[in-house]
Amino acid sequence: MLSTDKDLPGDFKVISLSYNASLLESNLTLQEMGRSLKADLRVNRLTNEGPYKEIYFIAHSMGNLALRSLLADEPELFRGVRIPLIISMGSPSTGSELAALGKWLIPGNSQLENLSSSNNQYLADLNKRWSESQGDTRISCGYETVITSGLGMIVTPESAQAVCNGARWPIAANHSYMVKPRDRRDRIYTWTKDELQSTIRAMDARPDIQFVNAYGAAPVAISPAPAPPVQRRTNDVTVENLAEAAKGISIYEVGGFLIDMIPKVEGGVSCAQLTTLLSQASLYDRANVIVRVAGYVQRPLDADCMSRVRRSVVVYDADKAIRALLQPVARNTAPLPQPGHTK
């Protein structure tokens, strides 16, 4: 479906990769599965040897584990290529109780040993390496909420979200059907598409940012020299120098920077200025920024402002952001002066 979706950029190409996950036919460890995946990636030129500047992965179940194993072992494979997003669907990042049962039924199977929640030192090490060196790569997680007949919950929500640092989404399907949308109106498809579009827009907005892939790969782009630091005295902080200073910051640090600095702008910021500043921040941080600085946004707020805000954040955060802006300004210690008024 994604390969023919006209809402995605014209140069967006979908390539399907597979791996042998059959417990009866395959006895590969996760590391071996990662090395097998490496061969397919090279054949399809999805490494630093290919023409692609950005690669977005959608991985189901053990696919995420195999991919992260490869990224951890060979980060240089993607030097010069950005990996902004991995969409992980039902990945047993802390193991699966069913694997613990299965290793007794199929003794000596390497996959079951790696996935057993009662013996998951390899997974623990892999997750620790991820938490220490995830860089700017984000993992958004879909997790199953329907049991598989006769087996129960293949991957628990906790295991599926264990390494998630992006969006999280409950999927009303079992482990197999969670990656099989019925059509483009299916929420499985719309969530996946929204994650891709949102991340692509965020990356397009900051083509020169210093981006670091997961597992410590070297920066793949160098930003211009950072702007001089913003002066901390309140009357020196303007929207213009905030915007300039944000250009020298990682996209994932801009949100915290704005939360700290917008309250220092004398007279507050207009709604248009707020959404312009937010365009430099990670999409997933924007609603939180709005909630934290809502009292410093100039009033009155009109329908055009609400529309701007709604378009600037991810769909499921829009209502939270709007509610924060509709709160009375009186909750702050002092009312903000309106443009043109004196204190």
Contacts in CASP RR format, 6 or more apart in sequence:
PFRMAT RR
TARGET T0000
AUTHOR 0000-0000-0000
METHOD contacts of the structure
MODEL  1
MLSTDKDLPGDFKVISLSYNASLLESNLTLQEMGRSLKADLRVNRLTNEG
PYKEIYFIAHSMGNLALRSLLADEPELFRGVRIPLIISMGSPSTGSELAA
LGKWLIPGNSQLENLSSSNNQYLADLNKRWSESQGDTRISCGYETVITSG
LGMIVTPESAQAVCNGARWPIAANHSYMVKPRDRRDRIYTWTKDELQSTI
RAMDARPDIQFVNAYGAAPVAISPAPAPPVQRRTNDVTVENLAEAAKGIS
IYEVGGFLIDMIPKVEGGVSCAQLTTLLSQASLYDRANVIVRVAGYVQRP
LDADCMSRVRRSVVVYDADKAIRALLQPVARNTAPLPQPGHTK
1 181 0 8 1.000
1 183 0 8 1.000
1 184 0 8 1.000
1 189 0 8 1.000
2 8 0 8 1.000
2 12 0 8 1.000
2 14 0 8 1.000
2 192 0 8 1.000
2 193 0 8 1.000
2 196 0 8 1.000
3 13 0 8 1.000
3 14 0 8 1.000
5 184 0 8 1.000
5 193 0 8 1.000
7 193 0 8 1.000
7 197 0 8 1.000
8 193 0 8 1.000
8 196 0 8 1.000
8 197 0 8 1.000
8 200 0 8 1.000
9 200 0 8 1.000
12 200 0 8 1.000
13 52 0 8 1.000
15 44 0 8 1.000
15 46 0 8 1.000
17 37 0 8 1.000
17 40 0 8 1.000
17 41 0 8 1.000
17 44 0 8 1.000
18 40 0 8 1.000
19 33 0 8 1.000
19 34 0 8 1.000
19 36 0 8 1.000
19 37 0 8 1.000
19 40 0 8 1.000
19 62 0 8 1.000
19 63 0 8 1.000
19 66 0 8 1.000
20 26 0 8 1.000
20 28 0 8 1.000
20 33 0 8 1.000
20 36 0 8 1.000
21 61 0 8 1.000
21 62 0 8 1.000
21 63 0 8 1.000
21 111 0 8 1.000
23 102 0 8 1.000
23 106 0 8 1.000
23 109 0 8 1.000
23 111 0 8 1.000
23 112 0 8 1.000
24 106 0 8 1.000
26 111 0 8 1.000
27 108 0 8 1.000
27 109 0 8 1.000
27 110 0 8 1.000
27 111 0 8 1.000
28 36 0 8 1.000
28 110 0 8 1.000
28 111 0 8 1.000
29 110 0 8 1.000
29 111 0 8 1.000
29 113 0 8 1.000
29 114 0 8 1.000
29 122 0 8 1.000
30 62 0 8 1.000
30 65 0 8 1.000
30 66 0 8 1.000
30 69 0 8 1.000
30 111 0 8 1.000
30 114 0 8 1.000
30 122 0 8 1.000
30 126 0 8 1.000
31 69 0 8 1.000
31 73 0 8 1.000
32 110 0 8 1.000
33 62 0 8 1.000
33 63 0 8 1.000
33 65 0 8 1.000
33 66 0 8 1.000
33 69 0 8 1.000
33 111 0 8 1.000
34 66 0 8 1.000
34 67 0 8 1.000
34 69 0 8 1.000
34 70 0 8 1.000
34 73 0 8 1.000
35 70 0 8 1.000
36 66 0 8 1.000
37 63 0 8 1.000
37 66 0 8 1.000
37 67 0 8 1.000
37 70 0 8 1.000
38 47 0 8 1.000
38 70 0 8 1.000
38 74 0 8 1.000
38 77 0 8 1.000
41 47 0 8 1.000
41 70 0 8 1.000
41 77 0 8 1.000
42 49 0 8 1.000
45 51 0 8 1.000
45 52 0 8 1.000
46 52 0 8 1.000
46 55 0 8 1.000
47 77 0 8 1.000
47 78 0 8 1.000
47 81 0 8 1.000
48 76 0 8 1.000
48 77 0 8 1.000
48 78 0 8 1.000
48 79 0 8 1.000
48 80 0 8 1.000
48 81 0 8 1.000
50 81 0 8 1.000
52 81 0 8 1.000
53 80 0 8 1.000
53 81 0 8 1.000
53 82 0 8 1.000
54 81 0 8 1.000
54 82 0 8 1.000
54 83 0 8 1.000
54 84 0 8 1.000
54 200 0 8 1.000
54 203 0 8 1.000
55 78 0 8 1.000
55 81 0 8 1.000
55 82 0 8 1.000
55 83 0 8 1.000
56 83 0 8 1.000
56 84 0 8 1.000
56 85 0 8 1.000
56 86 0 8 1.000
56 87 0 8 1.000
56 196 0 8 1.000
56 199 0 8 1.000
56 200 0 8 1.000
57 67 0 8 1.000
57 83 0 8 1.000
57 85 0 8 1.000
57 86 0 8 1.000
57 87 0 8 1.000
58 86 0 8 1.000
58 87 0 8 1.000
58 89 0 8 1.000
58 192 0 8 1.000
59 66 0 8 1.000
59 67 0 8 1.000
59 86 0 8 1.000
59 87 0 8 1.000
59 88 0 8 1.000
59 89 0 8 1.000
59 91 0 8 1.000
60 89 0 8 1.000
60 90 0 8 1.000
60 91 0 8 1.000
60 178 0 8 1.000
60 179 0 8 1.000
61 89 0 8 1.000
61 90 0 8 1.000
61 91 0 8 1.000
61 92 0 8 1.000
61 154 0 8 1.000
61 155 0 8 1.000
61 175 0 8 1.000
62 91 0 8 1.000
62 92 0 8 1.000
62 111 0 8 1.000
62 115 0 8 1.000
63 91 0 8 1.000
64 86 0 8 1.000
64 88 0 8 1.000
64 89 0 8 1.000
64 90 0 8 1.000
64 91 0 8 1.000
64 93 0 8 1.000
64 139 0 8 1.000
65 91 0 8 1.000
65 92 0 8 1.000
65 93 0 8 1.000
65 114 0 8 1.000
65 123 0 8 1.000
65 126 0 8 1.000
67 86 0 8 1.000
68 86 0 8 1.000
68 126 0 8 1.000
68 130 0 8 1.000
68 163 0 8 1.000
68 214 0 8 1.000
68 215 0 8 1.000
69 126 0 8 1.000
70 77 0 8 1.000
71 77 0 8 1.000
71 78 0 8 1.000
71 83 0 8 1.000
71 213 0 8 1.000
71 214 0 8 1.000
71 215 0 8 1.000
72 126 0 8 1.000
72 129 0 8 1.000
72 130 0 8 1.000
72 215 0 8 1.000
75 213 0 8 1.000
75 214 0 8 1.000
75 215 0 8 1.000
75 216 0 8 1.000
75 217 0 8 1.000
76 217 0 8 1.000
78 213 0 8 1.000
78 217 0 8 1.000
79 217 0 8 1.000
79 218 0 8 1.000
79 220 0 8 1.000
80 220 0 8 1.000
80 221 0 8 1.000
81 213 0 8 1.000
81 220 0 8 1.000
82 203 0 8 1.000
82 211 0 8 1.000
82 213 0 8 1.000
82 220 0 8 1.000
82 221 0 8 1.000
83 137 0 8 1.000
83 213 0 8 1.000
83 214 0 8 1.000
84 136 0 8 1.000
84 137 0 8 1.000
84 138 0 8 1.000
84 199 0 8 1.000
84 202 0 8 1.000
84 203 0 8 1.000
84 211 0 8 1.000
85 137 0 8 1.000
85 138 0 8 1.000
85 139 0 8 1.000
85 140 0 8 1.000
85 195 0 8 1.000
85 196 0 8 1.000
85 199 0 8 1.000
86 137 0 8 1.000
86 138 0 8 1.000
86 139 0 8 1.000
86 140 0 8 1.000
87 139 0 8 1.000
87 140 0 8 1.000
87 142 0 8 1.000
87 192 0 8 1.000
87 195 0 8 1.000
87 196 0 8 1.000
88 139 0 8 1.000
88 140 0 8 1.000
88 141 0 8 1.000
88 142 0 8 1.000
88 160 0 8 1.000
88 163 0 8 1.000
88 164 0 8 1.000
89 141 0 8 1.000
89 142 0 8 1.000
89 171 0 8 1.000
89 178 0 8 1.000
89 179 0 8 1.000
90 141 0 8 1.000
90 142 0 8 1.000
90 143 0 8 1.000
90 144 0 8 1.000
90 154 0 8 1.000
90 155 0 8 1.000
90 160 0 8 1.000
90 175 0 8 1.000
90 178 0 8 1.000
91 141 0 8 1.000
91 155 0 8 1.000
91 159 0 8 1.000
91 160 0 8 1.000
92 99 0 8 1.000
92 115 0 8 1.000
92 117 0 8 1.000
92 123 0 8 1.000
92 154 0 8 1.000
92 155 0 8 1.000
92 159 0 8 1.000
92 160 0 8 1.000
93 123 0 8 1.000
93 127 0 8 1.000
93 159 0 8 1.000
93 160 0 8 1.000
93 161 0 8 1.000
93 162 0 8 1.000
93 163 0 8 1.000
94 117 0 8 1.000
94 120 0 8 1.000
94 123 0 8 1.000
94 124 0 8 1.000
94 127 0 8 1.000
94 158 0 8 1.000
94 159 0 8 1.000
94 162 0 8 1.000
95 115 0 8 1.000
95 116 0 8 1.000
95 117 0 8 1.000
95 120 0 8 1.000
95 123 0 8 1.000
95 155 0 8 1.000
95 159 0 8 1.000
96 115 0 8 1.000
96 116 0 8 1.000
96 117 0 8 1.000
96 154 0 8 1.000
96 155 0 8 1.000
96 156 0 8 1.000
96 159 0 8 1.000
97 117 0 8 1.000
97 156 0 8 1.000
98 151 0 8 1.000
98 152 0 8 1.000
98 154 0 8 1.000
99 111 0 8 1.000
99 112 0 8 1.000
99 115 0 8 1.000
99 116 0 8 1.000
99 117 0 8 1.000
100 116 0 8 1.000
100 117 0 8 1.000
100 118 0 8 1.000
100 119 0 8 1.000
102 109 0 8 1.000
102 112 0 8 1.000
103 109 0 8 1.000
103 112 0 8 1.000
103 113 0 8 1.000
103 116 0 8 1.000
103 119 0 8 1.000
106 112 0 8 1.000
113 119 0 8 1.000
114 120 0 8 1.000
114 122 0 8 1.000
114 123 0 8 1.000
115 123 0 8 1.000
117 159 0 8 1.000
127 162 0 8 1.000
127 163 0 8 1.000
129 215 0 8 1.000
130 163 0 8 1.000
130 214 0 8 1.000
130 215 0 8 1.000
131 163 0 8 1.000
133 214 0 8 1.000
133 215 0 8 1.000
133 216 0 8 1.000
134 165 0 8 1.000
134 214 0 8 1.000
134 215 0 8 1.000
135 212 0 8 1.000
135 213 0 8 1.000
135 214 0 8 1.000
135 215 0 8 1.000
135 216 0 8 1.000
136 211 0 8 1.000
136 212 0 8 1.000
136 213 0 8 1.000
136 250 0 8 1.000
136 251 0 8 1.000
136 252 0 8 1.000
137 213 0 8 1.000
137 214 0 8 1.000
138 165 0 8 1.000
138 166 0 8 1.000
138 199 0 8 1.000
138 282 0 8 1.000
138 284 0 8 1.000
139 163 0 8 1.000
139 164 0 8 1.000
139 165 0 8 1.000
139 166 0 8 1.000
140 164 0 8 1.000
140 166 0 8 1.000
140 167 0 8 1.000
140 168 0 8 1.000
140 169 0 8 1.000
140 195 0 8 1.000
141 160 0 8 1.000
141 161 0 8 1.000
141 163 0 8 1.000
141 164 0 8 1.000
141 166 0 8 1.000
141 167 0 8 1.000
141 168 0 8 1.000
141 169 0 8 1.000
142 160 0 8 1.000
142 161 0 8 1.000
142 168 0 8 1.000
142 169 0 8 1.000
142 170 0 8 1.000
142 171 0 8 1.000
142 178 0 8 1.000
142 191 0 8 1.000
143 155 0 8 1.000
143 156 0 8 1.000
143 157 0 8 1.000
143 160 0 8 1.000
143 161 0 8 1.000
143 168 0 8 1.000
143 169 0 8 1.000
143 170 0 8 1.000
143 171 0 8 1.000
144 153 0 8 1.000
144 154 0 8 1.000
144 155 0 8 1.000
144 157 0 8 1.000
144 160 0 8 1.000
144 171 0 8 1.000
144 173 0 8 1.000
144 174 0 8 1.000
144 175 0 8 1.000
144 178 0 8 1.000
145 157 0 8 1.000
145 170 0 8 1.000
145 171 0 8 1.000
145 172 0 8 1.000
145 173 0 8 1.000
146 172 0 8 1.000
146 173 0 8 1.000
146 174 0 8 1.000
146 177 0 8 1.000
147 153 0 8 1.000
147 174 0 8 1.000
148 154 0 8 1.000
148 174 0 8 1.000
148 175 0 8 1.000
148 176 0 8 1.000
149 174 0 8 1.000
154 174 0 8 1.000
154 175 0 8 1.000
155 175 0 8 1.000
157 170 0 8 1.000
161 168 0 8 1.000
166 284 0 8 1.000
167 195 0 8 1.000
167 284 0 8 1.000
167 314 0 8 1.000
167 316 0 8 1.000
169 191 0 8 1.000
171 178 0 8 1.000
171 187 0 8 1.000
171 188 0 8 1.000
171 191 0 8 1.000
172 187 0 8 1.000
173 180 0 8 1.000
173 188 0 8 1.000
178 188 0 8 1.000
179 188 0 8 1.000
180 188 0 8 1.000
181 188 0 8 1.000
181 189 0 8 1.000
181 192 0 8 1.000
183 189 0 8 1.000
184 190 0 8 1.000
184 193 0 8 1.000
194 314 0 8 1.000
194 315 0 8 1.000
198 283 0 8 1.000
198 314 0 8 1.000
199 283 0 8 1.000
201 283 0 8 1.000
202 251 0 8 1.000
202 282 0 8 1.000
202 283 0 8 1.000
205 279 0 8 1.000
205 280 0 8 1.000
206 251 0 8 1.000
206 280 0 8 1.000
207 221 0 8 1.000
208 221 0 8 1.000
208 222 0 8 1.000
208 223 0 8 1.000
208 224 0 8 1.000
208 247 0 8 1.000
209 221 0 8 1.000
209 223 0 8 1.000
209 248 0 8 1.000
209 250 0 8 1.000
209 251 0 8 1.000
210 219 0 8 1.000
210 221 0 8 1.000
210 222 0 8 1.000
210 223 0 8 1.000
210 250 0 8 1.000
211 219 0 8 1.000
211 220 0 8 1.000
211 221 0 8 1.000
211 250 0 8 1.000
211 251 0 8 1.000
212 218 0 8 1.000
212 219 0 8 1.000
212 220 0 8 1.000
213 220 0 8 1.000
223 247 0 8 1.000
223 248 0 8 1.000
224 247 0 8 1.000
224 248 0 8 1.000
226 245 0 8 1.000
226 247 0 8 1.000
226 248 0 8 1.000
226 249 0 8 1.000
227 241 0 8 1.000
227 244 0 8 1.000
227 245 0 8 1.000
227 247 0 8 1.000
227 248 0 8 1.000
228 245 0 8 1.000
229 245 0 8 1.000
230 236 0 8 1.000
230 237 0 8 1.000
230 241 0 8 1.000
230 242 0 8 1.000
230 245 0 8 1.000
230 261 0 8 1.000
231 237 0 8 1.000
231 241 0 8 1.000
232 264 0 8 1.000
234 264 0 8 1.000
234 266 0 8 1.000
235 266 0 8 1.000
237 261 0 8 1.000
237 264 0 8 1.000
237 265 0 8 1.000
237 266 0 8 1.000
238 265 0 8 1.000
239 265 0 8 1.000
239 269 0 8 1.000
239 273 0 8 1.000
239 276 0 8 1.000
239 277 0 8 1.000
242 258 0 8 1.000
242 261 0 8 1.000
242 262 0 8 1.000
242 265 0 8 1.000
242 277 0 8 1.000
243 276 0 8 1.000
243 277 0 8 1.000
243 280 0 8 1.000
245 257 0 8 1.000
246 254 0 8 1.000
246 257 0 8 1.000
246 258 0 8 1.000
246 277 0 8 1.000
246 280 0 8 1.000
246 281 0 8 1.000
247 280 0 8 1.000
249 257 0 8 1.000
251 280 0 8 1.000
251 281 0 8 1.000
251 282 0 8 1.000
252 282 0 8 1.000
252 285 0 8 1.000
254 280 0 8 1.000
254 281 0 8 1.000
254 282 0 8 1.000
254 285 0 8 1.000
255 281 0 8 1.000
255 282 0 8 1.000
255 285 0 8 1.000
255 286 0 8 1.000
255 288 0 8 1.000
255 289 0 8 1.000
256 285 0 8 1.000
256 289 0 8 1.000
258 277 0 8 1.000
258 278 0 8 1.000
258 281 0 8 1.000
258 289 0 8 1.000
258 293 0 8 1.000
259 288 0 8 1.000
259 289 0 8 1.000
259 292 0 8 1.000
259 293 0 8 1.000
262 268 0 8 1.000
262 269 0 8 1.000
262 274 0 8 1.000
262 277 0 8 1.000
262 289 0 8 1.000
262 293 0 8 1.000
262 296 0 8 1.000
263 293 0 8 1.000
263 296 0 8 1.000
265 296 0 8 1.000
266 337 0 8 1.000
267 296 0 8 1.000
267 298 0 8 1.000
267 336 0 8 1.000
267 337 0 8 1.000
267 338 0 8 1.000
267 339 0 8 1.000
268 296 0 8 1.000
268 297 0 8 1.000
268 298 0 8 1.000
268 336 0 8 1.000
269 277 0 8 1.000
269 293 0 8 1.000
269 296 0 8 1.000
269 297 0 8 1.000
269 298 0 8 1.000
270 297 0 8 1.000
270 298 0 8 1.000
270 339 0 8 1.000
271 297 0 8 1.000
271 298 0 8 1.000
271 301 0 8 1.000
271 302 0 8 1.000
271 304 0 8 1.000
271 305 0 8 1.000
271 308 0 8 1.000
271 309 0 8 1.000
272 305 0 8 1.000
272 308 0 8 1.000
274 290 0 8 1.000
274 293 0 8 1.000
274 297 0 8 1.000
274 309 0 8 1.000
275 308 0 8 1.000
275 309 0 8 1.000
275 311 0 8 1.000
275 312 0 8 1.000
278 286 0 8 1.000
278 289 0 8 1.000
278 290 0 8 1.000
278 312 0 8 1.000
278 313 0 8 1.000
279 312 0 8 1.000
281 289 0 8 1.000
283 313 0 8 1.000
283 314 0 8 1.000
284 314 0 8 1.000
286 312 0 8 1.000
286 313 0 8 1.000
286 314 0 8 1.000
286 317 0 8 1.000
286 321 0 8 1.000
287 313 0 8 1.000
287 314 0 8 1.000
287 317 0 8 1.000
287 318 0 8 1.000
287 320 0 8 1.000
287 321 0 8 1.000
290 309 0 8 1.000
290 313 0 8 1.000
290 321 0 8 1.000
290 324 0 8 1.000
290 325 0 8 1.000
291 320 0 8 1.000
291 321 0 8 1.000
291 324 0 8 1.000
294 324 0 8 1.000
294 325 0 8 1.000
294 327 0 8 1.000
295 327 0 8 1.000
295 329 0 8 1.000
295 331 0 8 1.000
295 332 0 8 1.000
295 336 0 8 1.000
296 332 0 8 1.000
296 336 0 8 1.000
297 325 0 8 1.000
298 336 0 8 1.000
298 338 0 8 1.000
298 339 0 8 1.000
299 329 0 8 1.000
299 336 0 8 1.000
299 338 0 8 1.000
301 325 0 8 1.000
301 326 0 8 1.000
305 325 0 8 1.000
306 322 0 8 1.000
306 325 0 8 1.000
309 318 0 8 1.000
309 321 0 8 1.000
309 322 0 8 1.000
309 325 0 8 1.000
310 318 0 8 1.000
310 321 0 8 1.000
310 322 0 8 1.000
313 321 0 8 1.000
329 335 0 8 1.000
329 336 0 8 1.000
337 343 0 8 1.000
END
